[in-house]
Amino acid sequence: MALKDGDIITLDYEGRTEGVLFDTTLEKVAKKEDSIVENRVYAPITVVVGDGRLVPGLENVSPWLLCASSSSSENLFLNK
C-alpha cells in the first residue's frame, strides 16, 4: 500500500547528492556534517501527499519503509 494523494505526513529528512548533505530537518545531522545554517529552525515538516513537495518517487513508497523517528513516534522519515 503506497501513500495516496491527500495523506498528511510529518517527516524528517536528509537530502544528499552523491553522499553530500545539501538539506536536512535534523539539527544533529547538520552539526555532524558541519552544515549548520545560522538562525534556521530544524524541525520536521508536514506535507500533503500529492501537493508536489515530496521528492519524486517518495509518494509511491510503501509506508512499511517509513519508520518512526526516535525523537517522536509521530514523526516519520524515509529510512534508507
C-alpha positions in Angstrom: 0.0 0.0 0.0 1.6 3.3 -1.1 0.9 6.7 0.2 -2.0 8.3 -1.6 -2.9 11.9 -2.6 -4.3 13.8 0.4 -2.4 11.8 3.0 -0.8 14.1 5.5 2.6 13.1 6.8 5.1 14.7 9.1 8.7 13.7 8.4 12.4 14.4 9.0 14.7 14.1 6.0 18.3 14.3 4.9 18.8 15.5 1.3 22.0 14.2 -0.2 23.7 14.3 -3.6 26.4 11.7 -4.1 26.5 11.3 -0.3 27.0 15.1 0.3 24.3 16.6 2.6 22.5 19.6 1.0 19.5 19.9 3.2 18.1 18.3 6.4 15.4 18.9 9.1 17.7 17.3 11.7 19.9 19.6 13.6 22.1 16.7 14.9 22.8 15.6 11.3 23.6 19.2 10.2 26.0 19.5 13.1 27.7 16.2 12.4 28.1 17.2 8.7 29.3 20.7 9.7 26.4 22.2 7.7 24.5 24.2 10.3 22.6 27.1 8.8 22.6 30.0 11.3 19.1 31.1 12.6 17.5 28.1 10.9 14.9 26.2 12.9 15.4 22.5 12.5 12.1 20.6 12.8 10.1 18.0 11.0 8.0 19.2 8.1 4.3 18.4 7.5 3.3 17.8 3.9 0.2 16.7 2.0 1.0 13.9 -0.4 0.2 14.9 -4.0 1.0 18.6 -3.5 4.4 18.3 -5.2 6.5 19.0 -2.1 8.0 15.5 -1.9 10.9 14.1 -3.9 9.7 12.2 -6.9 9.1 8.6 -6.1 8.6 9.0 -2.3 4.8 9.1 -2.8 5.0 5.6 -4.2 6.9 4.2 -1.3 5.2 1.7 0.9 4.5 3.1 4.4 6.4 0.0 5.7 9.6 1.7 4.5 8.7 4.7 6.6 9.9 4.4 10.2 9.0 6.2 13.4 11.7 8.8 14.3 13.5 8.1 17.6 12.6 11.6 18.8 8.8 11.2 18.4 6.5 8.4 17.4 4.6 10.9 15.3 7.5 12.0 13.1 8.3 9.9 10.0 11.3 9.8 7.9 12.4 7.7 5.0 14.7 5.0 6.2 17.3 4.2 3.5 
